[in-house]
Each structure stands twice: as C-alpha cells, then as structure tokens.
Amino acid sequence: MERLIQQWNIQDALEKNNIEDAQTLLSLLPLDASRMLRITPTQTNELYNAASHELYCAKQQYTNMLSLQDSYVTTQDPHIDDIVGKGIPIGSITEVVGESSSGKTQLCLQLCFTVQQPIHLGGLGSEAVYIHNEGKFSSNRCHQLATWFGKQYNLLPSKMTEAIHTMYVPTTEAFFRSIAYQLPVLLERQKKIRLVVIDSLGSAYRGCGTEQQRMDQFDTLQEICELGWRLKKLAHEYQIAIVVVNQVSDIIIDDRERKQNSDGYLPSSMKDWLDITLEGDHMTRIGMFIQSLAKKPILGMTWSNSVTTRIRMARSLMMDGQPTRRALLVEFSSLVPRRGCEITIDERGIRSKIELDHLEQ
C-alpha cells in the first residue's frame, strides 16, 4: 500500500481527508475514496486490494486445495443431492431462483448447517458466510435448524449458529463493497469457510439507486459482470461453494406470441419444462408449477454467464383450503441434466417428497 501511495503521490490527500491507515480506507465507499484521493476507479481497486493485504496478511494458496477438488456441500437429502449432482459443488457458483415463498432462503439456510457436517460423518466440517440485504436475518428459523442438525451431527446448536458469519448490506454500494473487499478479507482470516450464500443478488440490483443510476444501465451491467468475475475468482482461489439467490419477474407476452402459443401464459422459451415429470412414485406432473416456472430471473444473460448451475424453486398457486406444493429443479447446469422433484419444508428443513415417502413407509 505504501508503494502505491508514493507512486501516485497521494499522501497529502490521505492526510487531508483523515485517512490514517488501511482500516480507515476500507471503511469508505470506493467511489468516495476515488473522489477524495483524485485517482481512477482502477487505481482505487488496486489500493483497496493492497489495504486488505496489509491489514490481514498476504494471500497464501491453500495446501489442501487439491483435496477439495470434486467436493460438494450436501443438502442432507440423498435424492436432492443426486438431482443437483452430489450436492452443491465447491469452486463454482450455483444460482437459486424462484418467486416468493418457493423455498429459496430455506434451502440456503439449510446449506449453512449441512456444510458443518463433521468430517468423520462424510461432511466438510466447515463454516459458512451469509450475506443478506432484505431485512433481519431469520434467527428463529436458524435456531430451529440448528437444533435439528445439531442432533444429527452431535454438535451444540449454539456452536452451529456461531459457525455462520452473517453480513447485512442494506444498500447497493455496500453490497458491492462487501463482496469486492470485505468478503476476501473474511475468507483470508477464517480458513474453515467453505460456503458463501448471497441472499439476494436480485434485490440488490432491482430498482436500486437514484433515478439517474437506474437510467445508467450500462454501468449496472458492467458492475454485475465484475461481481460475477470476482465471485468466480473467490470460489476457485479459496475453494468455496458460492450460492447466489436471484428473484424472478413476470414475462410479458405480446399478442402475436399469445396467438401462436396454445398455453397462453407460457412463453415459447419455457416449453421445455413441459417435457419434465417430477421424480417419485406419485409421479407429480409439472403442470401445477408451470406458472411459477414461467417467471424469468431478473438479471438476465449478463449474470447467468457466470453461473455453473441454476436451481429453480417453484410453488403451486396459493388457493384457499389448498396446501401449497413446492418443487426443486435443475434449470441448467454444465454438470448434470435437467431434472426435478417435489419437495416439502418442515422443522427439519427441505426434503424431497421421495425421501419423505420412503421414511413414512
């Protein structure tokens, strides 16, 4: 960091703005630091990386990196693990998309506990980071899952909740800063972290900022691309599984496509869903979830190019007197084919209907 300060001759600017050390610098938004020090965004990024190194020590390659290749975070349900490909893969980005109440956050919370499964039980014996930007962290549900998985793993529930490092980032600028600068620092300090959950990327970039910022679509797309690049780099460098929640929105179908489409509400790009039968002895048809599946992830192709696997969570229509049914499907993946199953959510987390039927027999 000192080398860059001298190279760019910004010592006076640092003193003028009371930026006395690396920690003070990292507490600032990059945009503010760039303005105060009169340096370019690229220089600011380089300076922040140097400050992170200085504050917490230089990065080292993990000696166990090779041993973590082809490792997975289990969902603790053998049928869901099989559908998504042995579990959530280490070293890549998995996206979880779906509408409200479909089970996205439930799955992510569950993974924060299953990543702690002790090594002698076949797990990773690791910790998790949960970055959230939509209200308070679900502590009640977290305690409920900690109690259940604590019994399965013979671990104290309090120790399990302590192994989940939470970060609340209420604004878009704080969100980018936390991923670009604070998350790498945390991963460097906490070597046992093997899972990072971001809940949710979609809400952080949906209708964010001032009117001028919303109009500047190019800058937003550029930032999303950079986030994807940074997350892929972190997943590979620190050998972690990154799970990112994304939201969905309705698809507008014009009159011409509606006339050509016998399904009416279903866009032609989604007709492949109709070829899937959800797995299980009861042979649940996918038709009851099709309106939920027809909704599109809000970040589009710009973000999806960073994703290795997209898991789609869907729910049936909410009707009086009728229980809500849910499904989990692989929408696309470079690792596994498109498959899915019906799921249930209870005090023990998310389970496939197949596994539940097996346990009840």
N, C-alpha and C positions, 0 to 999 in steps of 0.2 A: 504494500500500500504506500509506503514511504517513497518508493521509487517512482510510482505514478504521480504522487504529489509534486515531487521535484521536476519530473519530466514535463508536466503540464503547468507548472508554476502556479499552483492554486493554494499555497499555504496561507497567503493573506486573506483569500476568500473564505477559507475554512475558519480562520480566527475571527473574521468579521461577523460570521454567522454562528459563532459559538459552537462549531463542530469540533469538539476536542479530541474525540477518539473514534474507533471503529464502531463501537456500540451506539454512539450518538448518531453517526451517519446512517446505520442500518435502521434506526427508528424513523427516518424520514422517508417520504414517498420519493421514488426515483425521479419523478417529474419535478418535484420541488428542489431536490438536490441538484439536478441538471441546471435549473434556473439560477439557484444561489451561486453555484460554482462556475457558471458560464461554460459548461462543457457539453458535448454532444451526448445523445442517448447511448450511443455505443461506448463512449468513454465512461459514462455513468455506470453502465452494466459492468464494465471491466473493473471499475473502482469498487463496486459493491461486492463482486466476487473476491477481490483482494482483501476487503474488510472482513468478509466471512472467514477466509483462510486465516487471517491474522488473529481473529478473536477466538477461534475454536480449534486451530491447528490445521496443517495442510492435509489434503486428502490422501488416503492410502488405499491401495487395492486390497480387497478382502482376500485373505488366504483361503477361505472356504468357498470362493466363487464357483469353482468347478463342481464342488459337491452339491451346490444348489441348482445347477442346470437340470432341467426337466423335473423341477419340484413344483408342487401345487399347494394351494390353500384349500383344504377340504371344506365342503358345505356341511359335512357330517350326515349327509343323506346319500347313500350309495347310488341311487338312481339319478339324482340331480348331478352328482359328480360325473357319472357316466355320460349324461347328456351334454354337459359343457366341456367334457374332455379331461377326466380325472380330477377336476377341481378348477380353481382359478389359477392360471399359470404365473409362476414367478418370472419376472423380466419383461413383462409386456403390459399393455393397457387393455382392460376389459371395461366395456361400457354397459351400464344398466339403464334401460329406458322404459318408460311407461307412464300412463296417466296417474293422477292422484288416486291413492288408496289401492294401488295394484300390488304393492309389496316391495318397492324398491329399497326404501330405508330399512325395512325389516331384514332383507337379505344382507345389506351392508353391515348392520349391527351384528348379525349372526356371524359373519366372516371375522369380525373383530374378536370374537371369542374362539372360533374354531382355529384361528391361526395360533392360538395359545396351547393347542393340544400338545401334551408332553411328547418329547421325542421317543420315549420308551413305549408310547402308545401308537407310534407311527406318524405323529404330527411334527410340526416345526418348532414347538416350544418357544414361540416368538411373541412380539408385541405389535401394536397397530397404531396408526395415526388416523384421526377422524377430523377432517376439515369440513366445517359446515357453515352455511350462511343464511339459513332460514329458521330463525327463532332459536329457542333454547334447545340444548342437547337433551335427548329423550332419556333422562336419568332413571325414571321409573321402569321403562321397558328394559333399560340397560341392566338394572338390578335384577329384574325378573330372569333375564337370560343368564346373568352371572350366577344366579342361584342354581339354575338347571345345569349349565355346563360345568359349574364347579363340582357338582355331584358326579358327573360323568368322568371328570379328569382328576378327582380327588384334590382340588385346589380351593383355597378360600375365595369366596365371591369378591371380597374386598381387594384381594391381590389381583384378581382378573380385571376388575374395573380400573385399578391403578395402571395396568399394562396398556390401557387405551389412552393415548395422548390426544386430547381434543384441542382444536384451534377454531375459534369463532372469528369469521371475517365478514363483517356486515356490508362492506362496500366493494365495488368492482376493483378500485385501485388497491385496496387492502388485500383483495383476493389474489391479484397478480403478484403483489409483493410477497405474500406468504408462500406462494409456490416457487417464485423465482429466487428468493433469498432466504426466507426463514426455514422452509422445508429442508433444503440441502444442509443447513446448519444442524437441524434436529437429527437428520439421518446420520450425520457425522458423529454426533455426540452419543446417540442411542443405537448401538450396533445391533441390538436384537430386533429392531423393527423389520418386519417382512411384508407388511401390508399398509397401504395408504388408501384411504377412502376419501373421495371428494364429493360432497353432497350439498349443493349440486352445481355443476358447471353451467347447466342450462339457465338456472335462475340468476347466476352472476352476470350473464350477458343477454338477458332478456329485458328489453326496455330500460337499460341502465343509463345513468349519467344525465347530463343536460340535453336539451333539445339539439344543440349543436353537435354533441357527441353522438347522439343517436343518428343524426344525419350523416356523420362521417363513417360510412360503412366500411370503407377500405381500411381504416385504422383498426376497427374492431376485428375484421377478418385477419389482419396481419397479427394482431395480438393473440387470437385464437390459434393461429398456426404456430406462433412462437411457444405458446403454452404446450401444445402437442409435442413439439420438439423437445422442450425442457423435460416434460414428463417421461418421454421415451428414453431420454438420456439418463434420468434418475433411475428408472426401472432397470435398465441394463447395468449401470455403474454400481448401484447399491444392491442389486439382486433382490428387488421387491416386486410384489404384485400391486398394481395400481388399478383401483376400481373407481370409475367416474360415473356419477348419476347424471342423467340428462332428462329433460322434460320433453313433452310432446305437444303438438298443436293440431287443430283440425286441418284437413286438406280441403281446399276449395275446388270443386269440380265444375267446369263450365258446362253449358247446356249441350254442346256438341259431344263431349265425352260422356255425359249422362245418357244421351240417346243411344250411344254405342255400347253402353255398359248396362247389362241386364241386372246387375246387382245394385244399381242406383247410387248408393252411398260409397261403394268401394272403388277406389281409383285403380286403373288398369295395372299400375306398377305393383299393386299389392295382391294380385290374383294368385300368386304362387302360394300364398297362405292356405288357400282352399284345398291344396293337394296334401296337406298335413293332417294326420289323425293323431291326436294326443295319445301317448303311450299309456297302457294299463289294461287290465282285464275288462273294465267297464266301457272302454272304447269311447271316451268322451269326444264328441265332434268339436271341431274348432269353430264352428259357426256361431256359437254363443259368445265368442270373444272377438268376432271379426270387426265390430265397430270400434273396439278398443285398439285392435291391431292396425286399423286403417289410419290412425293418427301418426303424424310424421315427427321424428326427432327435430328439435328446433334449430340445432346448429348446422344441419345440412352436411354437404360433402366436404366442406372446409375442415370440419372436425373429424368426420368419420374416417378420413385417410390416415389418421393417427392411431386408429383403434384396431386391435388384433381380433377381438371377439365382441360382438354386440349381443347382449342378453335382453330379450324383450319380456317385460312383465305385463300381463293383461288381466282384465277383470270383466265379468259379465255385467250387463245393465243392472243398475240398482232399482229394484222394484219392491213395493210394499208387500211384506209377507213372504218374500223370496230371499233365501240366503245368497250372499254374493259369492260367486265362484271365481277362482283365480288360476292362471296358468303361467308357466315359465317356458320360454322357447329360445333357442339359438337362432337369431335372425340372420347373422352371417359370421363366419369365422374362417381363418386360414388353417385351423387345427381340426375342426370337427364338422360333420354335415349338419344341415338344418333339421332339428328335432325339437320335441317339446313334451311336457307332461302337465297334468293338473296338479296344483299344489294346495296345501292348507297352511294356515297360520294360527298358532296357539301359543301357550306359555312356553313351549319348548322350541319355538322358532318356526322356520319354514321347513316343511317336509313335503315330499311328493305324495300324491294320493296313492301311488303304487306301494310305497313303503308303509303308509298308514293302513291300507287294506291288508298287507302282509302281517303287520303287528296285531291286528284285530282278529285274525284267523286262529 
